[in-house]
Amino acid sequence: MALTSQLRAALVHIHAGSSAAGLRSASSSSPQQQNPALIESTEEFVFVERLIAPSRIPDPPKHAGPAPSGWTPPAETPPPLPYMIRRSRMHNIPVYTDLTHGNRKMTLVRKVEGDIWALEKDVKQFLQELTGKDMPTQVNEVTMTLKIKGHFDQELKSWLSSKGF
Amino acid sequence: LLVVSLNPVKGFDHAWLLDYKTNAFVFQERRRGRGQHGGNRSGRGHKGERQRGTRPRLGFEGGQTPFYLAIPKYGFNEGHSRRPQYQPLSLKRLQYLIDLGRVDPTQPIDLTQLVNARGVTIQPLKRDYGVQLVDEGSDIFAAKINIEVQRASEGAIAAVERNGGVITTSFYDPISIEILIRPVPFFMRGQPIPKRMLPGEDMVPYYTSAENRGYLADPDKIQQARLALAQKYGYVLPDISRDELYHMLAMRKDVRQVFFGLSPGWVVNMAERKILKPTDEKLLKYYTS
């Protein structure tokens, strides 16, 4: 890396020159024209600031209704139901699918607050209308989550976003 | 263990966690039959290699040439570590990132912007040479952007240009990719920004062709290719020169430039928020060559 060593040598030269210039001006009368080996500038630092990653997740901009990608913002006021489902950190609906043992399909609804049994009743009724079958569900009151047998993430996401969560 | 719930203590119709009691039957051990009279076959079957435990090795087919020897070798994975890989980015995901405000469409979209938005993960050590734009979601894509990727499919180029955007494919060598993904740790090193290397012999035809919107291609041919693609995919090519964001859409990096606005040879001082530029003739000649 001959270039960096040249640059470093130039930096050292600048510092030596600046410290010795005071002595030289006192001792000799002829001023020495020294071209600076480096130019410092702060104008282009704007471009460097653009490259720094933001440290917080930005708030999504206001959309009137669903966005082109299919993302819907939550309603202004929470819906008047006995339960509440918060959005995830990335502003999405917290419904996830799980596949264990290669064949066990599950759907998980996380971040539930309030009366989780009312949500379970509503979800069972919704799935009854959807499939015609009574889907087994599991409620965990400690972690406030709801597990459903089978993959229903797309249906549940659209149903919850239509409710306003 | 305290369980909090809205149900009252008395008169509930479902079981609580504290209600479950252990049963002697739950913890009964299941052991195979052992011994003279209760022993029986112990789960080993009846006579033969199965019961006697002398089965041959896995893959043996009784003397017939086994499957893994009958099939001839073929170099599917030969040279896999010398092949460039491009992380795919679908238009659906790009639209999702723009909708959530993680990627700013009013600024030129670069690999750095995509990685900062956590839209893609690039691993330069796994021979990743950048990101490729895939046309999944080209029907729902509706954003006017100035995007620079390393590879793009024809459908993706059509979708971007249909919405009045600009797409360019450019080459970054592995060192430039490493710097582009993680600019801040690179600036902390105190090294001058290197100049971007030109593509190798096998990639020059890709980046000099106008159909791929290569950064080394002739601008006139690119305009002709834009019109031809619009005819092929059946949409009207919007006129960008009348656009208010035309200045941003026309921004392109120099062939040897790694970052927008910063030339090779400059050293960035993060602590004092300054940029140091060399003045030596030889250095300037090297960095501008």
Interface residues (C-beta under 8 A of the other chain):
Chain A: M1 L3 T4 Q6 L7 A10 N35 P36 A37 L38 I39 E40 S41 T42 E44 F45 V46 F47 V48 R50 L51 I52 A53 P54 I57 P58 D59 P60 P61 H63 A67 P68 S69 G70 W71 M90 H91 G114 D115 W117 E141 V142
Chain B: V3 V4 S5 L6 N7 H14 L17 K92 Q95 Y96 I98 D99 L100 G101 R102 Q107 T112 V115 N116 G137 I140 F141 A142 A143 P183 V184 F187 Q191 P192 F259 F260 G261 L262 W266 V267 V268 M270 R273 K274 I275 L276 K277 P278 T279 D280 L283 Y286
